[in-house]
Amino acid sequence: MTQETKYTEDNIRSLDWKEHIRMRPGMYIGKLGDGSSADDGIYILVKEVLDNSIDEYVMGAGKTIEISIQGSKVTVRDFGRGIPLGKVVDVVSKMNTGGKYDSKAFKKSVGLNGVGTKAVNALSDFFRVESTRDGKSASAEFSQGNLISQDFLEETSRRKGTKVSFIPDEAIFKKYKFRNEYVSKMLKYYVYLNPGLTIIFNGEKYFSENGLKDLLEDNNNLDDMLYPIIHLKGEDIEVAITHSKTQYSEEYYSFVNGQHTTQGGTHQAAFREVIVKTIRDFYGKAFEASDVRKSIISAIAIKVMEPIFESQTKTKLGSTEMGGKLPTVRTYISDFLKTKLDNFLHRNSDVADFLLKKIVQAERERKELSGIRKLAKDRAKKANLHNKKLRDCRVHLGDIKHENYLESTLFITEGDSASGSITKSRNVNTQAVFSLKGKPLNSYGLSKKIVYENEEFNLLQAALNIEDGLEELRYNNIVIATDADVDGMHIRLLLITFFLQFFPELIKDGHLYILDTPLFRVRDKKETIYCYSEEERRAAVEKLRGKAEITRFKGLGEISPNEFVHFIGDDIRLDPVMLDKEMSIEQMLEFYMGKNTPDRQKFIIKNLVVELDVIEEA
């Protein structure tokens, strides 16, 4: 018989606020990460502090916010009303304490639960808050949520407002590094949603005059837009709409009270439905929804009283009501578009003509592909039943978005040995593996038809569930895992070409990465060091005083599962695939995958030959 586990009063524990946050950080900030992904915890910490400053601006207090990130230290300074001086300690260290509970002080705020800055405080090795108002200031300093020092009311000539500085705790966020590209993107969204607000980040100014119109223009190539952006504004709603000439899938940017809802929610779902109905009514034709929305690029922002989000990180709206005496979210969006979009199309017949031609073209292409798509779907279902091309993870049992969705990862790798090593060492709860069969096809210049006709592309599309857009994307992180040799580099390029050609929003939204694996293992009898570059190898040899065994990993398949677990576990290194702001997607594809040009030859010589020399030398 098994021994019965004792369950007594001694098993019951009460955690104070900071202990609970540090023990269960995912409940408060989503995933941890190391800064290689835009939704990693260190950026959520920045956002939580910044949200309070944004709320001050929304309430008409302070038009400028200053942010600096120097190494691991973050400082956010606003010129709002300042925290009431007697409550400086309480608002950053007592749960369920804050001004957001008083709707008179904060009407349409993002931070509602009095949790944000407490989480930042608890998860930071250093945290300092200072408030200035009425010619006086008060400040407090913490470490891991523990109060270290406190300065009471002092006379000051400084401008009113709040200043918060913090350093994320390395005990929680392992080997993290801030990437300014992610912070910059976050700040741009804030100024798009708050025209008139100025944010200064490390000396660089961010400002928007035209809101969501600026967002679409900055994130897309103007030459690829079928017609000028339709920009419509109401009291608590703003939308921007256009269609791409070349893009196949739908692309949405959605926001609630200034929060970027990356996973959509009730407002985005309502917008997708209503725009179809409005356009059907305008033309008096029962178009297929997919034909209306094909190639759409749009943004919607709404303001809701006391919004309900599906998690503390506020990436998906759950509210169905606008609040107060206003109608439901769906009705509000419907009434707005029915009036504003319908009026716009009546007044701009050239845009209406472009849109109609686009819908008719989409309908024709859909019918041409219908037979192929049906066969492709049948093949994908059959393949999933009879082969091991996709080894799924438990997050997706039942095909629903799990609470650990942000950590869900699909590794795309080539060859049985490499996929076998990853499969044996992965976290089966959140990590899946898709095995390629040799090099994928170069899809540059090909039509969407090839996605259905090519078995590899068809099965990959089915595994990701992205045929109809990213709304039901099954994995938050898509990681290309190939050998660090010429063939491996070529496979990476072919896969990136596939995503750029048919699903560029995957890259725009920050879902695509390259797995960084070590080139060398340097070890002696006491210590093993994995090295990701020639410089790291030299440093390891020097550390072990030259008496070390050096192994050069020539392929992922050579790394045993026992070792691989380190490289895709807590110490995983991911390089995000980002778009070059200076080049359109078409220009990038032409440069890398088009006919050979002197410019590309120079690029290869400059960027690859040096690396290959290092490999040969080793």
Number of C-alpha atoms within 10 A of each C-alpha: 3 4 5 6 6 8 8 7 7 7 7 8 7 7 10 10 16 22 15 15 22 19 12 12 19 16 16 21 25 23 20 22 24 24 22 19 22 21 23 21 27 28 21 21 24 23 21 20 25 24 20 20 27 28 23 23 22 20 16 11 18 21 18 20 23 20 21 16 19 9 9 14 14 20 21 21 22 27 22 27 21 23 23 15 18 13 15 21 20 13 21 25 24 17 18 15 16 19 17 21 17 10 12 10 13 19 17 23 26 25 25 19 14 19 22 26 27 25 28 32 32 26 31 26 19 21 29 23 25 22 28 27 22 15 13 17 27 24 21 19 21 22 19 21 24 15 15 13 11 16 11 12 15 11 12 14 11 12 18 22 22 26 23 22 22 26 23 25 22 14 11 18 20 15 14 19 14 21 15 13 11 16 16 14 11 17 21 20 21 24 24 22 27 22 14 16 20 20 22 17 19 12 10 11 12 19 19 20 14 15 24 29 23 20 20 22 13 12 12 17 16 15 11 15 20 18 19 14 21 16 20 18 15 11 7 15 18 21 25 22 21 21 26 22 14 14 21 22 21 22 25 23 22 25 26 28 25 23 25 19 21 17 19 20 21 16 27 27 12 17 22 16 15 20 20 19 19 18 23 16 14 16 13 9 10 11 17 14 17 16 19 23 24 22 24 21 22 25 22 22 25 23 22 23 18 22 22 17 18 15 15 18 22 21 21 24 23 16 19 18 21 21 16 9 7 12 14 15 21 20 16 18 24 18 13 19 22 17 11 14 20 17 12 16 18 12 11 10 11 12 19 19 12 13 19 15 12 21 20 14 13 20 19 13 14 16 11 12 14 12 10 17 19 12 12 20 16 11 17 20 13 11 15 15 11 8 9 12 20 20 18 20 19 16 23 18 11 8 10 11 16 16 14 16 19 18 21 23 23 26 27 22 27 23 15 14 16 21 23 18 20 25 22 14 19 22 17 15 16 20 24 25 26 23 21 20 13 12 16 19 15 14 22 18 13 12 11 14 14 14 22 23 14 13 17 21 19 20 24 19 19 20 23 16 16 17 20 14 19 22 18 15 21 23 26 22 22 24 23 26 26 26 24 22 13 11 12 19 13 16 23 22 16 20 19 21 23 21 16 22 21 20 22 19 20 21 18 16 16 20 21 24 22 19 23 19 25 22 22 21 18 23 18 15 8 6 9 15 19 20 19 15 15 16 9 17 21 13 15 22 18 12 12 17 10 13 13 18 13 18 13 14 17 15 16 26 20 13 18 16 19 10 12 22 20 15 20 20 13 14 13 16 21 21 14 19 17 14 16 9 11 9 12 17 21 15 12 16 19 15 15 19 17 13 8 11 12 8 10 15 11 10 13 13 11 11 10 12 12 11 16 14 10 11 17 7 8 13
